[in-house]
């Protein structure tokens, strides 16, 4: 355990009335909604330019309160300040909105927020705006507030900028990922040593917004080289951004964000017959089986992107003419709720569990709380992805012949190289996911079914906070 984790756990153990602290961006509305639903005060800190989001979406009131007069509830429950030291002075409240000129100004209020018993709920904006660099150094060293999650795993999303990014962990977990291709960077773009005839995608840092990514799709390596050169000339991509970029195969299939919540509290419990059965099926220890059971799938969402989504709705001949003049951008704009064919959940759960155990092994304590597995689900030959039907979570390259039933298929003929649905991991987010606002107030379908109540990710975070507080184990869920 690191010194700062030990320090933050010692601090949180003394908290009597913790307050979720939320950076106002990304999935803050869901986080605040859940905190309110479970009776917690919250502090949202945001910039003045983004403040209208939270001023015009007041989430206040008591749990279960039927609100008729929103202005009255706002007067009663909400305080808006420009100095965190003023929050304590404003009397009774359950939502404080702290207005800043820059997000990183929050660092000067760390002592005041700790006095208020604040616990940070991390999201991507938190890691980007407060991280300081690709290693999230300022969060890891200087953010002296307990974080409900792992502060040392926030950086793994910065792919290409550190040795152990999420691709590294996915490889250790033995789960399918898109094949990567090496290239050389020069003054006008990039070059491949050998031509590649498969469709490719370049993932690079955005030229103007470092927290955003640029995606360039191409039919083959020659097509990509030409498009990259055009994008650099247009100022949409930089040579420096190419040095940490990744080129990988395009996996053909629908994209989905699987929103999970890992509970250290549940992992320490006995589950009756359930944990024994899972340990036997996966051929793992009872301790690891309980960890897998504590890894709860709450919901699934998908992204809608500008301007790609608009281009896709045009006739193909118009798309071709547009492509000659511009490269469609992939700015995440909307999220929509989706569900998955039930028989395929086993494969996603297997990948998620393998990742969970891998993170715990290489960066203990591993995942805590909210996280998101982002995949493309393709239909392809098992051998292309080294995909094996063994139920064991550890990676295997066993080559003995397998029957369709071994893969969980009961409607396929025997074949040497069977076709099946394969979840291919393309991203891992070790914090509150960006699409969960779609489940706010209505919950995630899998979570609702488990808990027999409305349960969004924000609700589940708040529930874990309440459980930990009741059990006197708040220090278990923070770093």
One Martini backbone bead per residue (centre of mass of N, CA, C, O) as a GRO file, in nm:
protein
  479
    1UNK     BB    1   0.096   0.036   0.023
    2UNK     BB    2   0.073   0.353  -0.008
    3UNK     BB    3   0.107   0.641   0.161
    4UNK     BB    4  -0.150   0.789   0.054
    5UNK     BB    5  -0.350   0.561   0.104
    6UNK     BB    6  -0.306   0.536   0.406
    7UNK     BB    7  -0.382   0.829   0.468
    8UNK     BB    8  -0.672   0.828   0.342
    9UNK     BB    9  -0.780   0.594   0.518
   10UNK     BB   10  -0.737   0.733   0.788
   11UNK     BB   11  -0.919   0.974   0.733
   12UNK     BB   12  -1.189   0.822   0.652
   13UNK     BB   13  -1.224   0.668   0.928
   14UNK     BB   14  -1.320   0.958   1.067
   15UNK     BB   15  -1.569   0.978   0.922
   16UNK     BB   16  -1.929   1.069   0.965
   17UNK     BB   17  -2.012   1.281   0.701
   18UNK     BB   18  -1.987   1.229   0.399
   19UNK     BB   19  -1.888   1.409   0.088
   20UNK     BB   20  -1.945   1.426  -0.225
   21UNK     BB   21  -1.703   1.495  -0.479
   22UNK     BB   22  -1.764   1.689  -0.787
   23UNK     BB   23  -1.684   1.723  -1.106
   24UNK     BB   24  -1.821   1.951  -1.341
   25UNK     BB   25  -1.858   1.678  -1.546
   26UNK     BB   26  -1.966   1.426  -1.761
   27UNK     BB   27  -2.115   1.250  -1.465
   28UNK     BB   28  -2.234   1.446  -1.238
   29UNK     BB   29  -2.542   1.409  -1.237
   30UNK     BB   30  -2.542   1.113  -1.150
   31UNK     BB   31  -2.378   1.144  -0.890
   32UNK     BB   32  -2.573   1.344  -0.754
   33UNK     BB   33  -2.833   1.183  -0.768
   34UNK     BB   34  -2.735   0.948  -0.592
   35UNK     BB   35  -2.665   1.107  -0.339
   36UNK     BB   36  -2.949   1.216  -0.287
   37UNK     BB   37  -3.101   0.935  -0.275
   38UNK     BB   38  -2.891   0.865  -0.008
   39UNK     BB   39  -2.852   1.139   0.177
   40UNK     BB   40  -2.627   1.319   0.040
   41UNK     BB   41  -2.421   1.541   0.024
   42UNK     BB   42  -2.285   1.793  -0.214
   43UNK     BB   43  -1.999   1.880  -0.424
   44UNK     BB   44  -1.976   2.108  -0.695
   45UNK     BB   45  -1.707   2.166  -0.915
   46UNK     BB   46  -1.683   2.456  -1.133
   47UNK     BB   47  -1.712   2.643  -1.397
   48UNK     BB   48  -1.868   2.920  -1.512
   49UNK     BB   49  -1.924   2.805  -1.803
   50UNK     BB   50  -2.066   2.527  -1.666
   51UNK     BB   51  -2.275   2.604  -1.442
   52UNK     BB   52  -2.559   2.595  -1.589
   53UNK     BB   53  -2.596   2.291  -1.573
   54UNK     BB   54  -2.646   2.305  -1.244
   55UNK     BB   55  -2.846   2.550  -1.222
   56UNK     BB   56  -3.059   2.401  -1.444
   57UNK     BB   57  -2.999   2.113  -1.264
   58UNK     BB   58  -3.150   2.067  -0.992
   59UNK     BB   59  -3.030   1.836  -0.731
   60UNK     BB   60  -3.253   1.805  -0.478
   61UNK     BB   61  -3.355   1.717  -0.183
   62UNK     BB   62  -3.504   1.449  -0.055
   63UNK     BB   63  -3.544   1.134  -0.026
   64UNK     BB   64  -3.845   1.091  -0.205
   65UNK     BB   65  -3.924   1.368  -0.270
   66UNK     BB   66  -4.192   1.561  -0.369
   67UNK     BB   67  -4.159   1.800  -0.626
   68UNK     BB   68  -4.317   2.118  -0.692
   69UNK     BB   69  -4.106   2.351  -0.581
   70UNK     BB   70  -3.808   2.433  -0.703
   71UNK     BB   71  -3.737   2.713  -0.587
   72UNK     BB   72  -3.772   2.630  -0.290
   73UNK     BB   73  -3.554   2.408  -0.288
   74UNK     BB   74  -3.319   2.586  -0.374
   75UNK     BB   75  -3.331   2.778  -0.128
   76UNK     BB   76  -3.300   2.548   0.090
   77UNK     BB   77  -3.040   2.352  -0.046
   78UNK     BB   78  -2.871   2.579  -0.207
   79UNK     BB   79  -2.527   2.663  -0.265
   80UNK     BB   80  -2.329   2.947  -0.391
   81UNK     BB   81  -1.974   2.961  -0.450
   82UNK     BB   82  -1.617   3.100  -0.466
   83UNK     BB   83  -1.555   2.971  -0.173
   84UNK     BB   84  -1.506   2.698   0.022
   85UNK     BB   85  -1.515   2.853   0.304
   86UNK     BB   86  -1.834   2.927   0.269
   87UNK     BB   87  -1.994   2.664   0.312
   88UNK     BB   88  -2.011   2.645   0.627
   89UNK     BB   89  -2.160   2.942   0.656
   90UNK     BB   90  -2.456   2.852   0.505
   91UNK     BB   91  -2.564   2.621   0.654
   92UNK     BB   92  -2.825   2.461   0.537
   93UNK     BB   93  -2.748   2.186   0.309
   94UNK     BB   94  -2.714   1.957  -0.001
   95UNK     BB   95  -2.594   2.176  -0.219
   96UNK     BB   96  -2.278   2.262  -0.353
   97UNK     BB   97  -2.156   2.533  -0.560
   98UNK     BB   98  -1.835   2.565  -0.703
   99UNK     BB   99  -1.678   2.848  -0.834
  100UNK     BB  100  -1.444   2.853  -1.103
  101UNK     BB  101  -1.197   2.932  -1.334
  102UNK     BB  102  -1.044   2.663  -1.253
  103UNK     BB  103  -1.020   2.343  -1.165
  104UNK     BB  104  -0.725   2.356  -1.018
  105UNK     BB  105  -0.822   2.544  -0.776
  106UNK     BB  106  -0.899   2.316  -0.571
  107UNK     BB  107  -0.620   2.276  -0.429
  108UNK     BB  108  -0.655   2.529  -0.226
  109UNK     BB  109  -0.911   2.350  -0.073
  110UNK     BB  110  -0.833   2.081   0.060
  111UNK     BB  111  -0.852   2.138   0.368
  112UNK     BB  112  -1.152   2.229   0.364
  113UNK     BB  113  -1.267   1.963   0.241
  114UNK     BB  114  -1.165   1.775   0.464
  115UNK     BB  115  -1.335   1.914   0.689
  116UNK     BB  116  -1.605   1.825   0.523
  117UNK     BB  117  -1.565   1.520   0.427
  118UNK     BB  118  -1.444   1.464   0.149
  119UNK     BB  119  -1.520   1.260  -0.152
  120UNK     BB  120  -1.399   1.160  -0.444
  121UNK     BB  121  -1.554   1.136  -0.766
  122UNK     BB  122  -1.439   0.989  -1.041
  123UNK     BB  123  -1.354   1.118  -1.363
  124UNK     BB  124  -1.223   1.213  -1.657
  125UNK     BB  125  -1.201   1.515  -1.592
  126UNK     BB  126  -1.037   1.482  -1.338
  127UNK     BB  127  -0.784   1.353  -1.474
  128UNK     BB  128  -0.733   1.584  -1.681
  129UNK     BB  129  -0.753   1.864  -1.511
  130UNK     BB  130  -0.575   1.737  -1.244
  131UNK     BB  131  -0.325   1.553  -1.329
  132UNK     BB  132  -0.094   1.734  -1.518
  133UNK     BB  133  -0.041   1.449  -1.667
  134UNK     BB  134  -0.007   1.130  -1.797
  135UNK     BB  135   0.039   1.030  -1.478
  136UNK     BB  136  -0.130   1.187  -1.268
  137UNK     BB  137   0.054   1.327  -1.047
  138UNK     BB  138  -0.125   1.530  -0.884
  139UNK     BB  139  -0.317   1.312  -0.781
  140UNK     BB  140  -0.114   1.105  -0.656
  141UNK     BB  141   0.035   1.337  -0.464
  142UNK     BB  142  -0.166   1.619  -0.409
  143UNK     BB  143  -0.452   1.480  -0.363
  144UNK     BB  144  -0.560   1.514  -0.023
  145UNK     BB  145  -0.809   1.310  -0.094
  146UNK     BB  146  -1.036   1.092  -0.093
  147UNK     BB  147  -1.094   0.817  -0.326
  148UNK     BB  148  -1.354   0.657  -0.505
  149UNK     BB  149  -1.096   0.464  -0.584
  150UNK     BB  150  -0.821   0.455  -0.815
  151UNK     BB  151  -0.557   0.675  -0.850
  152UNK     BB  152  -0.351   0.461  -1.014
  153UNK     BB  153  -0.569   0.408  -1.275
  154UNK     BB  154  -0.632   0.671  -1.437
  155UNK     BB  155  -0.377   0.662  -1.645
  156UNK     BB  156  -0.441   0.410  -1.843
  157UNK     BB  157  -0.586   0.590  -2.072
  158UNK     BB  158  -0.290   0.696  -2.163
  159UNK     BB  159  -0.216   0.590  -2.437
  160UNK     BB  160   0.130   0.575  -2.527
  161UNK     BB  161   0.246   0.730  -2.239
  162UNK     BB  162   0.278   0.438  -2.112
  163UNK     BB  163   0.347   0.122  -2.031
  164UNK     BB  164   0.075   0.081  -1.839
  165UNK     BB  165  -0.172   0.041  -2.009
  166UNK     BB  166  -0.462  -0.114  -2.097
  167UNK     BB  167  -0.321  -0.301  -2.301
  168UNK     BB  168  -0.133  -0.436  -2.102
  169UNK     BB  169  -0.355  -0.559  -1.923
  170UNK     BB  170  -0.503  -0.715  -2.147
  171UNK     BB  171  -0.268  -0.900  -2.214
  172UNK     BB  172  -0.242  -1.024  -1.929
  173UNK     BB  173  -0.551  -1.127  -1.941
  174UNK     BB  174  -0.614  -1.256  -2.234
  175UNK     BB  175  -0.769  -1.050  -2.420
  176UNK     BB  176  -0.922  -0.914  -2.675
  177UNK     BB  177  -0.759  -0.707  -2.923
  178UNK     BB  178  -0.655  -0.497  -3.132
  179UNK     BB  179  -0.442  -0.485  -3.379
  180UNK     BB  180  -0.118  -0.364  -3.400
  181UNK     BB  181   0.077  -0.106  -3.576
  182UNK     BB  182   0.367  -0.009  -3.707
  183UNK     BB  183   0.548   0.313  -3.734
  184UNK     BB  184   0.659   0.610  -3.894
  185UNK     BB  185   0.777   0.935  -3.819
  186UNK     BB  186   0.732   1.243  -3.992
  187UNK     BB  187   0.688   1.569  -4.095
  188UNK     BB  188   0.400   1.474  -4.262
  189UNK     BB  189   0.378   1.188  -4.090
  190UNK     BB  190   0.336   0.853  -4.198
  191UNK     BB  191   0.490   0.514  -4.209
  192UNK     BB  192   0.506   0.200  -4.366
  193UNK     BB  193   0.701  -0.070  -4.430
  194UNK     BB  194   0.431  -0.225  -4.496
  195UNK     BB  195   0.166  -0.313  -4.649
  196UNK     BB  196  -0.188  -0.269  -4.563
  197UNK     BB  197  -0.511  -0.421  -4.650
  198UNK     BB  198  -0.650  -0.336  -4.402
  199UNK     BB  199  -0.845  -0.187  -4.199
  200UNK     BB  200  -0.796   0.135  -4.029
  201UNK     BB  201  -0.698   0.305  -3.715
  202UNK     BB  202  -0.640   0.621  -3.579
  203UNK     BB  203  -0.506   0.709  -3.248
  204UNK     BB  204  -0.506   1.049  -3.132
  205UNK     BB  205  -0.420   1.342  -3.037
  206UNK     BB  206  -0.556   1.629  -3.017
  207UNK     BB  207  -0.450   1.933  -3.138
  208UNK     BB  208  -0.641   2.126  -2.926
  209UNK     BB  209  -0.741   1.870  -2.731
  210UNK     BB  210  -0.587   1.659  -2.515
  211UNK     BB  211  -0.857   1.503  -2.403
  212UNK     BB  212  -0.885   1.435  -2.695
  213UNK     BB  213  -0.960   1.229  -2.979
  214UNK     BB  214  -0.837   1.110  -3.284
  215UNK     BB  215  -1.007   0.969  -3.574
  216UNK     BB  216  -0.875   0.758  -3.843
  217UNK     BB  217  -1.008   0.619  -4.127
  218UNK     BB  218  -0.910   0.326  -4.331
  219UNK     BB  219  -0.863   0.091  -4.587
  220UNK     BB  220  -0.544   0.145  -4.566
  221UNK     BB  221  -0.222   0.247  -4.542
  222UNK     BB  222  -0.226   0.448  -4.778
  223UNK     BB  223  -0.480   0.599  -4.693
  224UNK     BB  224  -0.370   0.691  -4.416
  225UNK     BB  225  -0.127   0.855  -4.508
  226UNK     BB  226  -0.295   1.067  -4.666
  227UNK     BB  227  -0.484   1.161  -4.432
  228UNK     BB  228  -0.269   1.255  -4.233
  229UNK     BB  229  -0.146   1.474  -4.410
  230UNK     BB  230  -0.407   1.642  -4.435
  231UNK     BB  231  -0.453   1.688  -4.123
  232UNK     BB  232  -0.191   1.842  -4.074
  233UNK     BB  233  -0.243   2.074  -4.276
  234UNK     BB  234  -0.525   2.147  -4.122
  235UNK     BB  235  -0.463   2.116  -3.792
  236UNK     BB  236  -0.586   1.823  -3.665
  237UNK     BB  237  -0.278   1.734  -3.656
  238UNK     BB  238   0.026   1.611  -3.508
  239UNK     BB  239   0.338   1.495  -3.491
  240UNK     BB  240   0.347   1.465  -3.183
  241UNK     BB  241   0.080   1.295  -3.167
  242UNK     BB  242   0.200   1.047  -3.331
  243UNK     BB  243   0.409   0.939  -3.112
  244UNK     BB  244   0.135   0.835  -2.931
  245UNK     BB  245   0.007   0.667  -3.133
  246UNK     BB  246  -0.244   0.440  -3.280
  247UNK     BB  247  -0.252   0.150  -3.488
  248UNK     BB  248  -0.544  -0.034  -3.592
  249UNK     BB  249  -0.766  -0.247  -3.634
  250UNK     BB  250  -1.076  -0.292  -3.768
  251UNK     BB  251  -1.356  -0.368  -3.585
  252UNK     BB  252  -1.639  -0.537  -3.678
  253UNK     BB  253  -1.881  -0.372  -3.481
  254UNK     BB  254  -2.047  -0.302  -3.213
  255UNK     BB  255  -2.063  -0.061  -2.968
  256UNK     BB  256  -1.980  -0.084  -2.605
  257UNK     BB  257  -2.070   0.011  -2.268
  258UNK     BB  258  -1.963  -0.144  -1.971
  259UNK     BB  259  -2.107  -0.104  -1.652
  260UNK     BB  260  -1.920  -0.121  -1.356
  261UNK     BB  261  -1.911  -0.256  -1.007
  262UNK     BB  262  -1.672  -0.264  -0.744
  263UNK     BB  263  -1.694  -0.449  -0.429
  264UNK     BB  264  -1.508  -0.493  -0.146
  265UNK     BB  265  -1.738  -0.575   0.044
  266UNK     BB  266  -1.855  -0.817  -0.124
  267UNK     BB  267  -1.578  -0.975  -0.153
  268UNK     BB  268  -1.585  -1.043   0.177
  269UNK     BB  269  -1.822  -1.226   0.124
  270UNK     BB  270  -2.061  -1.459   0.143
  271UNK     BB  271  -2.261  -1.658  -0.127
  272UNK     BB  272  -2.289  -1.943  -0.085
  273UNK     BB  273  -2.339  -2.132  -0.363
  274UNK     BB  274  -2.230  -1.927  -0.574
  275UNK     BB  275  -1.919  -1.921  -0.521
  276UNK     BB  276  -1.871  -2.223  -0.555
  277UNK     BB  277  -1.968  -2.245  -0.849
  278UNK     BB  278  -1.777  -2.037  -0.980
  279UNK     BB  279  -1.510  -2.165  -0.893
  280UNK     BB  280  -1.558  -2.430  -1.048
  281UNK     BB  281  -1.602  -2.322  -1.338
  282UNK     BB  282  -1.329  -2.135  -1.340
  283UNK     BB  283  -1.099  -2.248  -1.166
  284UNK     BB  284  -1.096  -2.092  -0.881
  285UNK     BB  285  -1.089  -1.926  -0.617
  286UNK     BB  286  -1.297  -1.814  -0.377
  287UNK     BB  287  -1.187  -1.527  -0.368
  288UNK     BB  288  -1.212  -1.474  -0.679
  289UNK     BB  289  -1.513  -1.533  -0.703
  290UNK     BB  290  -1.600  -1.295  -0.520
  291UNK     BB  291  -1.483  -1.079  -0.699
  292UNK     BB  292  -1.660  -1.139  -0.944
  293UNK     BB  293  -1.936  -1.096  -0.797
  294UNK     BB  294  -1.849  -0.789  -0.716
  295UNK     BB  295  -1.873  -0.751  -1.037
  296UNK     BB  296  -2.108  -0.533  -1.145
  297UNK     BB  297  -2.351  -0.526  -1.380
  298UNK     BB  298  -2.554  -0.243  -1.472
  299UNK     BB  299  -2.484  -0.141  -1.781
  300UNK     BB  300  -2.558  -0.015  -2.121
  301UNK     BB  301  -2.389   0.178  -2.375
  302UNK     BB  302  -2.390   0.420  -2.643
  303UNK     BB  303  -2.246   0.610  -2.899
  304UNK     BB  304  -2.276   0.944  -3.034
  305UNK     BB  305  -2.129   1.103  -3.326
  306UNK     BB  306  -1.946   1.378  -3.427
  307UNK     BB  307  -2.025   1.361  -3.767
  308UNK     BB  308  -2.079   1.064  -3.825
  309UNK     BB  309  -2.386   1.027  -3.778
  310UNK     BB  310  -2.466   1.212  -4.015
  311UNK     BB  311  -2.319   1.068  -4.246
  312UNK     BB  312  -2.463   0.785  -4.217
  313UNK     BB  313  -2.756   0.919  -4.315
  314UNK     BB  314  -2.648   0.925  -4.592
  315UNK     BB  315  -2.601   0.875  -4.892
  316UNK     BB  316  -2.336   0.715  -5.034
  317UNK     BB  317  -2.268   0.931  -5.255
  318UNK     BB  318  -2.237   1.161  -5.047
  319UNK     BB  319  -2.019   1.041  -4.868
  320UNK     BB  320  -1.797   1.032  -5.087
  321UNK     BB  321  -1.783   1.341  -5.136
  322UNK     BB  322  -1.713   1.420  -4.848
  323UNK     BB  323  -1.449   1.249  -4.822
  324UNK     BB  324  -1.286   1.428  -5.030
  325UNK     BB  325  -1.295   1.695  -4.819
  326UNK     BB  326  -1.325   1.509  -4.550
  327UNK     BB  327  -1.289   1.403  -4.209
  328UNK     BB  328  -1.460   1.251  -3.996
  329UNK     BB  329  -1.570   1.303  -3.684
  330UNK     BB  330  -1.550   1.175  -3.314
  331UNK     BB  331  -1.760   1.328  -3.125
  332UNK     BB  332  -1.895   1.297  -2.835
  333UNK     BB  333  -2.262   1.354  -2.776
  334UNK     BB  334  -2.413   1.079  -2.719
  335UNK     BB  335  -2.634   0.852  -2.536
  336UNK     BB  336  -2.742   0.503  -2.526
  337UNK     BB  337  -2.951   0.251  -2.449
  338UNK     BB  338  -2.857  -0.095  -2.406
  339UNK     BB  339  -2.858  -0.442  -2.495
  340UNK     BB  340  -2.776  -0.789  -2.468
  341UNK     BB  341  -2.734  -1.076  -2.572
  342UNK     BB  342  -2.747  -1.306  -2.331
  343UNK     BB  343  -2.533  -1.527  -2.429
  344UNK     BB  344  -2.291  -1.298  -2.441
  345UNK     BB  345  -2.227  -1.224  -2.143
  346UNK     BB  346  -2.013  -1.438  -2.072
  347UNK     BB  347  -1.778  -1.300  -2.235
  348UNK     BB  348  -1.774  -1.027  -2.092
  349UNK     BB  349  -1.736  -1.133  -1.803
  350UNK     BB  350  -1.470  -1.273  -1.854
  351UNK     BB  351  -1.311  -1.019  -1.929
  352UNK     BB  352  -1.372  -0.850  -1.677
  353UNK     BB  353  -1.255  -1.051  -1.470
  354UNK     BB  354  -0.968  -1.066  -1.582
  355UNK     BB  355  -0.908  -0.766  -1.537
  356UNK     BB  356  -0.962  -0.745  -1.238
  357UNK     BB  357  -0.736  -0.952  -1.151
  358UNK     BB  358  -0.501  -0.803  -1.290
  359UNK     BB  359  -0.510  -0.537  -1.138
  360UNK     BB  360  -0.473  -0.665  -0.855
  361UNK     BB  361  -0.188  -0.784  -0.917
  362UNK     BB  362  -0.030  -0.509  -1.040
  363UNK     BB  363  -0.245  -0.283  -0.873
  364UNK     BB  364  -0.281  -0.263  -0.574
  365UNK     BB  365  -0.618  -0.317  -0.521
  366UNK     BB  366  -0.731  -0.204  -0.773
  367UNK     BB  367  -1.041  -0.203  -0.835
  368UNK     BB  368  -1.277   0.065  -0.751
  369UNK     BB  369  -1.585   0.065  -0.835
  370UNK     BB  370  -1.611   0.243  -1.103
  371UNK     BB  371  -1.639   0.100  -1.442
  372UNK     BB  372  -1.528   0.056  -1.799
  373UNK     BB  373  -1.611  -0.154  -2.077
  374UNK     BB  374  -1.487  -0.124  -2.408
  375UNK     BB  375  -1.650  -0.257  -2.700
  376UNK     BB  376  -1.630  -0.487  -2.971
  377UNK     BB  377  -1.859  -0.693  -3.153
  378UNK     BB  378  -1.771  -0.971  -3.331
  379UNK     BB  379  -1.762  -1.178  -3.637
  380UNK     BB  380  -1.543  -1.460  -3.607
  381UNK     BB  381  -1.264  -1.623  -3.584
  382UNK     BB  382  -1.114  -1.757  -3.316
  383UNK     BB  383  -0.809  -1.755  -3.416
  384UNK     BB  384  -0.770  -1.446  -3.473
  385UNK     BB  385  -0.785  -1.400  -3.131
  386UNK     BB  386  -0.708  -1.649  -2.955
  387UNK     BB  387  -0.980  -1.796  -2.898
  388UNK     BB  388  -1.100  -1.972  -2.616
  389UNK     BB  389  -1.326  -2.194  -2.436
  390UNK     BB  390  -1.214  -2.170  -2.178
  391UNK     BB  391  -1.323  -2.083  -1.849
  392UNK     BB  392  -1.074  -1.990  -1.767
  393UNK     BB  393  -0.908  -1.688  -1.677
  394UNK     BB  394  -0.662  -1.783  -1.781
  395UNK     BB  395  -0.440  -1.794  -2.017
  396UNK     BB  396  -0.475  -1.978  -2.335
  397UNK     BB  397  -0.330  -2.199  -2.615
  398UNK     BB  398  -0.507  -2.419  -2.670
  399UNK     BB  399  -0.528  -2.670  -2.958
  400UNK     BB  400  -0.747  -2.845  -2.911
  401UNK     BB  401  -1.023  -2.972  -3.000
  402UNK     BB  402  -1.351  -2.824  -3.044
  403UNK     BB  403  -1.670  -2.768  -2.951
  404UNK     BB  404  -1.935  -2.563  -2.962
  405UNK     BB  405  -2.012  -2.603  -2.658
  406UNK     BB  406  -1.741  -2.486  -2.544
  407UNK     BB  407  -1.850  -2.187  -2.645
  408UNK     BB  408  -2.174  -2.184  -2.606
  409UNK     BB  409  -2.276  -2.347  -2.859
  410UNK     BB  410  -2.610  -2.480  -3.003
  411UNK     BB  411  -2.618  -2.374  -3.339
  412UNK     BB  412  -2.354  -2.532  -3.440
  413UNK     BB  413  -2.122  -2.656  -3.639
  414UNK     BB  414  -1.865  -2.837  -3.682
  415UNK     BB  415  -1.524  -2.695  -3.666
  416UNK     BB  416  -1.202  -2.601  -3.680
  417UNK     BB  417  -1.298  -2.282  -3.732
  418UNK     BB  418  -1.493  -2.101  -3.551
  419UNK     BB  419  -1.772  -1.900  -3.543
  420UNK     BB  420  -1.805  -1.593  -3.341
  421UNK     BB  421  -1.860  -1.399  -3.080
  422UNK     BB  422  -1.632  -1.116  -3.008
  423UNK     BB  423  -1.493  -0.943  -2.752
  424UNK     BB  424  -1.329  -0.627  -2.810
  425UNK     BB  425  -1.100  -0.445  -2.652
  426UNK     BB  426  -1.065  -0.067  -2.666
  427UNK     BB  427  -1.144   0.012  -2.359
  428UNK     BB  428  -1.057   0.154  -2.027
  429UNK     BB  429  -1.241   0.273  -1.734
  430UNK     BB  430  -1.131   0.382  -1.396
  431UNK     BB  431  -1.438   0.508  -1.369
  432UNK     BB  432  -1.678   0.711  -1.425
  433UNK     BB  433  -1.872   0.698  -1.679
  434UNK     BB  434  -1.997   0.889  -1.959
  435UNK     BB  435  -2.301   0.729  -2.008
  436UNK     BB  436  -2.480   0.736  -1.724
  437UNK     BB  437  -2.697   0.962  -1.769
  438UNK     BB  438  -2.901   0.767  -1.914
  439UNK     BB  439  -2.971   0.629  -1.611
  440UNK     BB  440  -3.088   0.858  -1.482
  441UNK     BB  441  -3.379   0.785  -1.284
  442UNK     BB  442  -3.391   0.472  -1.428
  443UNK     BB  443  -3.152   0.306  -1.461
  444UNK     BB  444  -3.011  -0.005  -1.482
  445UNK     BB  445  -3.118  -0.302  -1.593
  446UNK     BB  446  -2.932  -0.492  -1.418
  447UNK     BB  447  -2.952  -0.338  -1.150
  448UNK     BB  448  -3.257  -0.333  -1.109
  449UNK     BB  449  -3.289  -0.642  -1.097
  450UNK     BB  450  -3.108  -0.690  -0.849
  451UNK     BB  451  -3.244  -0.444  -0.650
  452UNK     BB  452  -3.544  -0.354  -0.696
  453UNK     BB  453  -3.441  -0.072  -0.823
  454UNK     BB  454  -3.323   0.223  -0.884
  455UNK     BB  455  -2.985   0.187  -1.057
  456UNK     BB  456  -2.741   0.372  -1.096
  457UNK     BB  457  -2.422   0.459  -1.071
  458UNK     BB  458  -2.474   0.681  -0.866
  459UNK     BB  459  -2.630   0.499  -0.672
  460UNK     BB  460  -2.407   0.283  -0.627
  461UNK     BB  461  -2.203   0.468  -0.500
  462UNK     BB  462  -2.384   0.559  -0.262
  463UNK     BB  463  -2.438   0.279  -0.147
  464UNK     BB  464  -2.143   0.215  -0.078
  465UNK     BB  465  -2.110   0.448   0.117
  466UNK     BB  466  -2.329   0.355   0.313
  467UNK     BB  467  -2.221   0.073   0.377
  468UNK     BB  468  -1.941   0.163   0.483
  469UNK     BB  469  -2.047   0.339   0.712
  470UNK     BB  470  -2.206   0.115   0.867
  471UNK     BB  471  -1.938  -0.083   0.884
  472UNK     BB  472  -1.670   0.084   0.922
  473UNK     BB  473  -1.540   0.086   0.584
  474UNK     BB  474  -1.441   0.344   0.427
  475UNK     BB  475  -1.133   0.258   0.381
  476UNK     BB  476  -1.195   0.032   0.156
  477UNK     BB  477  -1.300   0.256  -0.090
  478UNK     BB  478  -1.018   0.404  -0.077
  479UNK     BB  479  -0.709   0.619  -0.192
   0.00000   0.00000   0.00000
